[in-house]
């Protein structure tokens, strides 16, 4: 079975529609054909990956049995009333590790290869932050966010979360593998924070997953970041 993941960034006509989506979208889509995994997510403020909330915007991450089921789901999401903008992308696994609410997403998805150096790469990071580590996490997240936005090769990024605090993550798009790797391994503040999270055991659960993005539809802040 060749599983496929999708990511959807949705801007709504007002905060009431956003809160309705957060409250009811999990039930709305639970019987979607071929759906294996779904998370309904709030988003951070603008392009910030630090803790925060963007009113009027939500996101979805889903995994399906195959590409046909993923396409059917995307068409259903696109047809929702109340949307003022939406961006959708299919994702093939390019490796990673960890789990999301007990599901080892990188292993469950069909294993793929990292794209050529000139091809785009998507990255999802997420973690359940321990309550005792929240203050330190929040402070260092601001520092890493500034370093992230100064990185060459970042195409777009959004903070994502299952809750306003403690269950947070990021979805980012990169020009190529080299750009993503340079940030992940060579940026000093990011490297310092990663080492600290491991030393102080900030997370109860974490996931770092790479994907090859393809088949994007719609716009994200007025354009498709994969068409550069």
C-alpha positions in Angstrom: 0.0 0.0 0.0 1.5 3.3 -1.1 0.3 5.7 1.6 0.2 9.5 0.8 0.1 12.4 3.2 -1.5 15.8 2.6 -1.2 19.2 4.2 -3.9 21.9 3.9 -3.6 25.6 5.0 -7.1 27.2 5.3 -8.1 30.8 5.8 -11.6 31.4 6.9 -14.1 34.2 6.7 -13.8 35.3 10.3 -12.8 33.7 13.6 -16.2 32.1 14.1 -15.7 29.9 11.0 -12.2 29.1 12.3 -13.4 28.0 15.7 -16.1 25.9 14.0 -13.5 24.1 11.9 -11.3 23.5 14.9 -14.2 22.1 16.8 -15.9 19.9 14.2 -13.5 19.1 11.3 -12.3 15.9 12.9 -15.8 14.5 13.1 -16.6 16.0 9.7 -13.8 14.1 7.9 -13.5 10.9 10.0 -15.3 8.8 7.4 -13.3 10.1 4.5 -12.4 7.2 2.2 -8.9 5.8 2.8 -8.2 8.1 5.7 -5.6 6.6 8.1 -4.7 9.6 10.2 -6.0 13.2 10.6 -5.0 16.2 12.8 -7.0 19.4 12.9 -4.6 22.2 13.7 -4.6 25.9 14.7 -1.8 28.0 13.3 0.7 30.5 14.7 0.6 34.2 14.1 1.6 35.0 10.5 4.8 33.2 9.6 6.0 33.0 13.2 6.9 29.6 14.6 6.9 30.8 18.2 3.7 30.2 20.4 0.8 32.3 19.1 -2.5 32.1 17.3 -3.6 33.4 13.9 -7.4 34.1 14.1 -9.2 33.0 10.9 -6.8 30.3 9.9 -6.5 26.5 10.4 -4.5 23.6 9.0 -5.0 19.9 8.4 -2.5 17.1 8.2 -3.8 13.8 6.9 -2.6 10.4 5.7 -4.4 8.2 3.2 -4.3 4.7 1.7 -3.4 6.0 -1.7 -3.3 9.1 -3.9 -6.8 8.8 -5.2 -8.2 9.0 -1.7 -6.0 12.0 -1.0 -7.3 13.8 -4.1 -10.9 13.1 -3.1 -10.2 14.6 0.3 -8.5 17.7 -1.1 -11.5 18.3 -3.4 -13.8 18.0 -0.5 -11.8 20.5 1.6 -11.6 23.0 -1.3 -15.3 23.0 -1.7 -16.0 24.1 1.9 -18.1 27.3 2.3 -16.5 30.1 4.3 -13.0 29.6 2.8 -11.4 32.8 1.6 -8.0 31.2 0.7 -6.6 27.6 0.7 -3.4 25.8 -0.1 -3.1 22.1 -0.5 -0.1 19.8 -1.1 0.6 16.1 -1.4 3.6 14.7 0.4 5.7 11.6 -0.2 7.9 10.4 2.6 11.6 11.4 2.5 12.5 9.9 5.9 12.5 11.1 9.5 11.8 9.8 12.9 9.4 10.0 15.9 5.7 9.8 16.3 2.5 11.9 16.4 0.0 10.9 19.1 1.6 7.4 19.1 1.6 6.9 15.3 5.1 6.7 13.7 4.2 8.7 10.6 7.6 8.5 8.9 7.5 4.7 9.1 3.8 4.4 8.2 4.2 6.4 5.0 5.8 4.8 2.0 9.5 5.2 2.3 11.0 7.5 -0.4 14.3 9.0 -1.3 15.5 12.6 -0.6 14.8 14.7 -3.6 17.7 16.0 -5.8 19.6 19.0 -4.5 17.6 21.3 -6.7 14.2 19.9 -5.6 12.0 21.3 -2.9 11.6 19.7 0.5 8.9 19.9 3.1 9.5 19.4 6.8 7.1 18.8 9.7 8.4 19.1 13.3 6.1 18.7 16.2 6.4 18.0 19.9 4.4 17.5 23.1 6.2 19.9 25.4 6.3 19.0 29.0 4.6 21.5 31.3 7.8 22.0 33.3 9.7 22.9 30.1 7.1 25.3 28.7 8.7 28.6 29.9 12.2 27.6 28.5 10.6 26.4 25.3 8.6 29.6 24.7 11.7 31.8 25.3 14.0 29.8 23.0 11.3 29.4 20.3 11.5 33.2 19.8 15.2 33.0 19.2 15.1 30.0 16.8 12.3 31.7 14.9 14.4 34.7 14.1 17.3 32.5 13.0 14.9 30.4 10.9 13.6 33.5 9.0 17.1 34.6 8.3 18.0 31.3 6.7 18.6 31.1 2.9 16.4 28.7 1.1 13.3 28.9 3.3 10.3 29.2 1.0 7.5 29.4 3.6 6.7 28.4 7.1 3.8 28.2 9.5 3.5 27.3 13.1 0.9 24.5 13.8 -0.6 23.2 17.0 -3.2 20.9 18.4 -3.5 23.2 21.4 -2.5 26.8 22.1 0.3 25.5 24.3 2.3 22.3 24.8 1.3 20.5 21.5 3.0 22.6 18.9 5.0 22.2 15.6 5.9 23.7 12.3 5.4 23.0 8.6 8.1 24.5 6.4 9.1 24.4 2.8 12.7 24.6 1.6 14.3 25.3 -1.7 16.3 22.0 -1.5 17.8 19.5 0.9 21.0 21.5 1.4 19.1 24.6 2.6 17.1 22.6 5.1 20.2 20.7 6.3 22.2 24.0 6.7 19.5 25.3 9.1 19.0 22.1 11.0 22.7 21.3 11.5 24.7 24.5 11.2 22.7 27.4 12.7 24.2 28.0 16.1 21.0 28.9 18.1 19.0 26.0 16.6 21.8 23.6 17.3 22.0 24.9 20.9 18.3 24.6 21.5 18.2 21.0 20.0 21.0 20.0 22.3 19.2 21.6 25.3 15.9 19.8 24.5 17.6 16.5 24.6 19.7 17.2 27.7 16.7 18.6 29.7 14.1 16.2 28.1 11.6 18.9 27.1 9.4 16.7 25.1 7.1 13.8 26.0 6.8 12.9 22.3 8.4 14.4 19.1 8.5 13.9 15.4 10.8 15.2 12.7 9.5 14.2 9.2 10.8 15.1 5.7 8.6 15.0 2.6 8.8 15.5 -1.1 6.0 18.0 -1.8 4.1 17.8 -5.1 0.7 18.5 -6.7 0.2 21.8 -4.8 -3.1 23.6 -5.4 -4.3 27.1 -4.3 -2.4 29.9 -2.7 -0.7 30.6 0.6 -0.7 34.3 1.4 -1.6 35.1 -2.2 0.8 32.8 -4.0 2.0 29.2 -4.2 5.4 29.1 -2.4 6.5 26.0 -4.5 6.3 28.1 -7.7 9.3 30.3 -7.3 
